[in-house]
Amino acid sequence: MRILLVADEFPWPTFGGGRMRLAMVIEAVSQLGEIDLFAMHSSEQMDLELPPTLSVERFAAEVHRPPPSAWRWRSTWLAQRSVPMEVVLRTGDPSLRLNFARWVRDRYDVVWFSTAAVYAQMGRPDLGPTIVDLDNLEDVKAAQREKLLRSEWPRNGLTSSVRHAIAIAQTKKNVRDWRALQRSVAADVERVVLCSNIDLGRAGLPNAVVIPNTYPRPLKSAGHGEVRNPSVVLFQGSLTYTPNMDAAEWLVGQIVPRLQVKVPEVEVRLVGKSAPGVARLHHPPAVTVVGQVPEMEPELARADIAAVPLRIGSGTRLKILESFAHRVPVVSTTVGADGLDVQDGIHLLLADDAEGFAEACRRLLTDADLRGRLVDAAEELFVERYESTRVREQVQRLVRDVVGAEVDAPDPLDN
């Protein structure tokens, strides 16, 4: 079997949920036959070493360069229909698509694109039966951002209000653009992939299948039973990613002050590659912006709680599965736990306002029995449904099904 996998980033080392998912897919698919891997990466990421256990026939890596002028790409996006902002940002460098076209073979038994954006960026090529991993529903995230903007109108002058209104209008356009792109991509390819049944229902795409997010089972969990003094609340993720940046600001600005009233000796650690806007939240010892770390286990071992205060999101959170696997109690918003088969008070605690989130954190820092019950149930759920070996088998089954489908099978979107 000859397989092409086109990745929107080079996923090793596997920091963050998107990289974990992508690395898992590449490793699973590589066990099925000859794999050509074409990966994009930022100019900052230059050490592109493939794992020694990975079998790859051909490998190419290209630097993804965003457009130099914000005005130019924004005006280009506003002038187009059904092309999301994030896709316009990726298509500013035509040389990348040309290099891809020169490198690929004429035909493959199956082709896997890691995102809809990279499929569009490469010109929607017809190189064989194709699978596109939507992973997150970007229209859902954009709609949540629009709702959040509407609920937080500025009160400091006309200029700020005008800028806020423009941001709302642009976000509303992006909702429509993403919805149209997701449908058109699904119409082009054999299968699109989502990571939860909730997103499957939201998308309404008849050729969509679910491949859940996953996490490898650790040999030894990093979590600890007793709460330490000072208590540590961990929020991890790429802090250059807009939903995580919003979550970090909400955590520090609204939740932490309320939690400190209830539990004065508490420290918050923000772990992950950070944007300049997040760096200003650094006020140790109460709040420490740690930045990117070589491995998460020491941070999980330090944490008494894993906080997931997301207000924007689709798909499912690998940071929650990682905490479940390591027996670290979790407090999340409903959006943060979206798509996972979890129950409030059974596997984790859920809260959607700042006071409720702070109170949930207090409960987990002061109630040892509750902590024990939650981590036991969460670990059991992780092993049963989200352990990586099971999900790799689902990826391989999907690829085999697509390769084995008859060439003249009717398009599912024509039914």
N, C-alpha and C positions, 0 to 999 in steps of 0.2 A: 504494500500500500504506500503510495506517494502522497505526502501531506505537506501543505503549506500553512504555516501559522504566522500571522501578521500581528505584531504586538505594538500597542501605543506607547509602551515604555519597556526598558530592560528591568525585569522584576527582581534581580538579585543585587544586593541583599534584600530580603523580603520585608521591608519596612512598610507597614500600613496594609489595610484590608485589600485594596485593589491589587497590589503587588502579590499578596499571598494567593489571591484567587488566580491571577494570571500564571504564577509559577506552578500552582497545582495543575492547571489545565495543560500547560506545556509538558510537564512531567508525565501526566497521564497519556496524552496523545503520542508522545515520543515512544511509548512502549508498543505502539501499533504498527510501526513501519518506518520508512525513510521520512525524515522530517526536515524541511527547509524552514529556518526561522529568520524572519526579517523583523528587527526590533528598532524602534526609535528611542532616543534618549536625549536628555538635556546636555548642554555644553559643559555643565558642572560634573556630570557623571561620565568619567573617562575610563575607569577600571572595569571593563566589561568581560569578566571572566565567567564562563559557563560552569555550572556545577560538574564535578568530575563524573557523577553518576548519570548525567544526562547524555543520551545518544542523539546527536544532531548530525545530519548529512552535510548540510550547507548552512552557514550563518553569516548574516550581514547586519550591520548596525549603522544607522544614520542619525546625525544630529538633527533634532527638531528645533528650528529657529522661529520664534514667534515674530509677527510683523514688527518692524521697527517703529512705526508710527501708530499710536493709539487712534488718532483722528482718522487715519486712512482706513484701518480695519473696521472701525465703528461705522463710518459712513458707508463702507461697502456692505456691511451687514444690514443697515437700515434700508438700503436700496433693494435688498433681495427679499423674496418670500420663501418660506419653508426651508431656510438655511439658518440653523441656530448660531448664536454668537460664538459659541465654543468651536464650532466647525469652521467658521470664517477665520478664527484665530489660528487654526491648524493648517489652513490651505494657503497661507501667504507665501510659502516657499515652493515654487513649482519644480525646482530641481530635485526635491525629495521624491515626488511622484515619478519623475523621469528615471531616476536611479533605480527605483523599485521596478519599473517596467523593463529596464535593461537586465535586471538581475534574475527575475523570476523565470521559471520554465513556462512552456506554452500551456501545459495542462497538468492538473493534479486530480487524484481520486477524491480528495476533499480539501477544502480551504476553510480555515478558522480565523476570523477577525476578532480582536479582543474588545473592540467597541464599535458602535455605529459611526462615531466621528472618524475613526481611522479608516473604516470602509469607504466613507465618503471622500476622505482625503486622498485615498489611492485611486479615486475615479470609478468606484464600483466595478472592479474588473470581473470578467467572466472567465475564471481560470479552472472551474470545476464546481461540483456541488458545494455550496457555501453555507457556513454557519456563522452568524454574528452574535456575539455575546453582548446583549444590551446591559446586563448586570443591573444597573440602576435605571429607573424610569426618569429621565432627565426632565420631562414635562411636569412630573409630580413635584420634583424638587423646585423647579422654577415657580410653580403655582404656590408652593408653601412660602417661598421667598416673597412673592407678591403679597400674600396675605399678611406676612410679618411686617412688610413695609407699610401697608395700610394701617396696621394697628399701632405703629410707632411714629406718628407724624411729628416732625420737629416743631418746636415752639420758639425758635430763636430768630425769626425774621423772614421777610418775603423771599430773599435769595435762597435760603435753605429750603423753604417750602416749594419753590419752583424746581430746584434740583431734585427734591424728593419726588415730586409729581412726574418728572422726566424719568427717574429711575423706575417708578411703578409702571409707566407706559412701556418702557423698554423691556422690563421683566415680563409683562403681559404678552408682548410680541414674541418673546423667547418661548413662552409656554406653547403658543400656537406653532411656532417653528419646530420645536422638538416633537410635538405630537405628529405633525405632518411628516417629519423625517423618519420617525420610528415606523410609521405605517408604510412609507415608501420603501424603506429598507426591507421590512418584512415581506413586501410584495416581490422584491428582487431575488430573495434567497430561499434556500430550502428550509432552514430553521433559524429562529432567533431564540436566544436563551435569556431567561430571567432567573432571579435567585430566590423567589418566594411565590407561594400560591396567591398571596394578596396582590402582588404586582401582576401575576398572570391574569387575575380578574380585572384589574384596572386597565391593563393594556388592551384587552379584547382582540388579540391577534391570534387567528386560528392555527398558525404554524409555530406558536411559541411553546417552549418546554421549560421546565424548572430544573435547574442545577443549583442546589443550595450552596451558600458559602460554607467554608469548612476551616478546621484548624487541626494540625497534627496533635495527637494525644501525647502529652509530655511524659517522660519516664518518671518524673517526680514533680508534684505540684509545688508551685512557689508560694502559695498562700499560707498564712499562719492563723491559728485559732484565736488567740487572745489579742484584744486591742491594745496597742502600745501608746505610750505617752511621750511626745505629742502624737496625736492621731494623724494619719496621712490619708488624704483623698487624692486619688490619681485620675487625671484625665489624659488620655493618650490618643494620638492620631496625627496625621499631617496637618500642622497648624498653618499651612499655606492654602488649605482647602476651605472655601468660603463657609460651608456648614460647620466645620470644626472651629473656624475662627469666631463665628457668631456664638457657638456654644461656649468657647473659652471666655469670651467677654461677658456673656450672661452669667456664667458660673462665678467669675471673679467679682463682677459688678453688682449682682443682685442676690445670688445664693450664699456666697461666702460670708458677707456681713451678717446675714440672718443666722447662719450656722454658728458663727463665732459668739453670738449671744447665748446660744444653747450649749456649745462646747468650746470654751475659750481657747484651749490648747489644741488647735487643729492647724495642720499645714496642707496646702494644696500644691501638687506638682503637675505642671503641664509639660508633657513629654512628646516630642516629635519635632520635625523640622519646622521652624517658626518664621512667619512673616514679620516684618518690622512692626506692624500694628499690634502683634501679640507680644513682642518683646517689651513693650511699655507696661505690660501687666506684671512685670517682674518686681516684686516687693518682698524679698525674703525677710524673715523666715515664713511669713504668712502665705506668700505665693512665690513659688520658684518656677521660672521658665527654664526648664532643663535643656531643651533643644533635642536634637536627634541623638540617640544612644546606640551603641553597637548591638545590644540585645535587650529585650524587654524583661527577661526573668528577674534581674535585680530590682527593677522598679516595681514589678508585681509583688516581689517578696517584701518590699518596703511598705506596700499599700495596705491600709485597713479597709478601704472602700475603693471600688472602681466607679467613677461617675461618668454618665453618658448623657449630658444635658443638651442633646441635639433638638433644635426646633425646625430644622430643614433636613430632609433626607428621604431616600427611597432605597430599595434593596434591603440588605440586612447588615448588621454591624459585626464585623469580625472581632472588634475589640470586646464585645460582650462574650462571644464564644471563647476567646482567649482567657477572659476572666473566669468563665465557667470551668474551663479545663484546668485552671490553676487554683480553683477553690477560693477566689477572691469575691466577696459579696458585691453585688451590683445595685446601684440606684440609677434609673434611667427615666427619661421622658417616654411617652407613648410613641412618639416619632422615632426615638432612638432604638426602641425595641421592635419597631415595625417589621413584620414579616417573619419573625422568629416565633416558634410555637411555645410561648412562655405565658405564665400566669402571674399576675400581681399577687405578692404575698406567698407564692409557692416557690418560684425560681429566682425572683428579684423583687425590688420595690419600684413602683411607678409613681411619678408625680409630674405634673405639667405646669405648675406655677412655682415661683421662687420660694415662697414660704413652705409649700408642701414638699418641695425637693429638699430644703434644709431640714425639715422635720424627719423625712425618710432617712437622711444621712445620720441624724441624731439617734434615731432608733437603732440603726445598725452599729453605731459606735457604743451603745449602752446596753444592748440586749443580746447576751451571748447565746441564748437558746435560739433566738430568731436567726442570728448569723449562721449557726450550725445547721438549722433546718434548710435554709436557703441554699447554702453551698452544697449540701448533700443532694438535694433535688436537682440543682443546676448541673452538677457533674454527671448525674445519671442521664439527664436529657441530652447533654453533649455527647456522651458515649453512644447513646441509642440512635441519634439522628444526625449529628454534625461532625463526627470523627472522619478524618480525611480519607481513609481507605475506602469507605463506603461511597463517597462522592466521586473519587477517581473512577470507580467502576461505572458510575452513571455517565461520566464524560465519555468513557470508552464505548459504552453501549450506544450512546447517541451518535458518535462518529461511525460506528459500524452500521447503524440503521440508515444513516444518510448515504453511505457508500453503497449499501445493499439495495436502496430504493431503485425502482425501475426508472430508466431515463425518461420514458414517456408518461410518467405519473402526472396526473392533473395538478395544476397549481392550487393549493388549499385555499387561496384567497379568491379563487374563481367560483367556489362552491356557494 
